[in-house]
Amino acid sequence: MSSIDLSSVNAIVTRDLVKERINTEKKYLLTGYSKMILEMEEPFIINDEWSREIPLQESLDILYDFFNSIDSNLANQFNNIIHGTCDNIPLIKFNYVEGDKVLNSVVTKYGVIINYSNNPDDIFTIAHEVLHFMNLHLFYDDNDYITETRSRYIFGEANSILGELLLKDYLITNHLITTNDFKKRYKVRINNAKKCAKSFIIEKLLMEVRQSGMDITYEHLLDKLATLDTESIDYQVFEEELNTFDYMNKIIKHNHCNSNIAKKYIYGLVIANKIYESDNRHQEFINFNNAICNTNNTVDDIYTDLRLRFPHI
């Protein structure tokens, strides 16, 4: 058995269990989604080289045309973000240096930061992060702290991944990238989602141990494992974790559980793929994006609408 301080895991899980917002129905759905993700096959990569370089301005021109091919309003929003400023600071910054390093691509309350390297992966990154910023609704709480709406937090990743899938079609159809380029991007996407799915399953089982009134000890974890179907994804993931303790050591390192963060990536990949499979995917993308942009919509509002239009979600 690997060395680990399970008393620390017990304390963190006990504390974070109080903040757990997920009900039984959604936990059941997320478990199913996690299983779907863990069963996804990774795309076969022909080679590890990108097919071409794409200069920044060409990427921006391509993305404007892409958004315009779906909806002129999206193209206008994209253009406003690319050329917009807030307090004379650009809303989008490329290869932004802080200290002695270039920051990774991220959305902040001030705008979008993109680490651009002139390859096909970057055009997807710009689209992904700009879509986040398009539907990013910020508000101040009582402590003057800016947070995002719950619906955007849960579904924003699905919206951006769906945008990537549509962009893939546009780029390949217009011979701007190769299928292998996208597979390189998508392989990373699937692998990251699999890590999130595993973390959700592990934390779900740890919380079930605590909810049963038992402390998290090695013996109690083995008892929990013994209750699981040996053919189930839960069993496979938990057995691996009890041999390595990789994830529980991360819980200790970061001093918090990760399932609230993992959920949006689990929802993201599954929901994006299901909407993408629809016959009218462009219009469904517009509908989904508008639903997230509507601050009056709750998580349940959006999810109920999705289930009505896509019963297989």
Summary of the structure (lengths in Angstrom):
residues: 313
radius of gyration: 20.9
end to end distance: 39.0
largest distance: 60.3
contacts: 919
relative contact order: 0.15
helix: 63%
strand: 8%
